[in-house]
Amino acid sequence: MNPSELLTIAFAAALVAGLVVKFWLASRQIRFVAGHRDVVPEPFANTITLPAHQKAADYTVAKARFGLIELAVGAAVLLAWTLLGGLDALNRGLHAWLGAGMTQQLALLAVFALIGGLIDLPFTLYQTFVIEQRFGFNKMTLRLWLADLLKSTLLGAAIGLPIAAVILWLMGAAGSYWWLWAWSVWMGFNLLLLVIYPTFIAPLFNKFKPLEDETLRRRVTELMQRCGFAAKGLFVMDGSKRSAHANAYFTGFGAAKRVVFYDTLLAKLSPGEVDAVLAHELGHFKHKHIVKRIVGLFALSLAGFALLGWLSTQIWFYTGLGVRPNLEGPNDALALLLFLIAIPVFSFFVSPLFAQLSRRHEFEADAYAVQQTSGKDLSTALLKLYEDNASTLTPDPVYVRFYYSHPPASERLERMLTAGSAG
């Protein structure tokens, strides 16, 4: 059996195995959440009402069931692009039309992304205007949704095509170590995005205004000073224009860091609870979680580019995934697309390791927040956010271990309640 056949078998086996595991996990989640729908967990019986608990269960089940359809369609599309010859046909059609060269390669990337976006559109529409609407979260009009779609498409093209052109040029002109140069460009681009996103990109979609509540501003500023954190500004975002979900986050990098509160969050939390939520985010910086994640991204990206550098020179990499490489002209765009298609299929089974690391970081950030503010405030804030965002208190434990980047409420809030009662 040659390497091409081995890759075909391995890819098909990994795709099927991943699909089976995903269906199994989603089915477990649906059964578990539905089975605990009618009783609020005892630690939260005095704080979460039964209707709120049932809404969270129904919301979780609705999303999980819809996710099963997305999984099936996604697997079929993936198979169509690869082993059934879709990407090969697209490449050859563009090659016949545009000839070999950079224009054909960029067109291949652009058309692939456009087709993928069109396939995703019905799912995004249903998620927003059916599921989110049914549970009272969607605040978007169709006009706003279309405006967002247009802006994100144009922005993606304006940013994505130039960086793709640079990487494709390096693949063809920088020799056998092109991947090292491409990795450097990619990492520099990502760091640049961290700097320019808060100032130039985010305002294209939302309005940001300085935090006007002087009492809250003073509390937040004192908290950040106490934690040794400096930010360029405190801003309120009009999140309610699109959704009833609430959140707060840090954005930017270096001197461009800023704190952003959703207006929905400020409407729901007391000043002490806002302090606690912010202290949790500060805990990520205190424990250098952000730096660690960036370093991890650097390392994984370097390994990925090195692997792509080798695979792009192997004929079996193309033929094993259903594509005949160009005999005349470069195959760099093909290599990029096949790599981006195949890597998630094979890496799916190690994703629980990253989820576990993320949950540990969340616990560490919670512990830091309790030290700096109040465990009771943090617990009540999280309870409000879980309730308002319809996050289930009773997820399936196996599903949690595989997918959850944040600890479930059943673990996280019990720790907070204990800390609050102790304080």
PyMOL commands that set and color helices and strands:
alter all, ss='L'
color gray80, all
select helices_A, chain A and resi 3-35+42-44+50-81+86-98+102-134+142-173+175-204+214-226+239-241+254-256+263-268+271-286+289-311+315-319+332-372+375-388+397-403+409-422
alter helices_A, ss='H'
color red, helices_A
select strands_A, chain A and resi 208-210+234-237+248-251+258-262
alter strands_A, ss='S'
color yellow, strands_A
deselect
rebuild
show_as cartoon
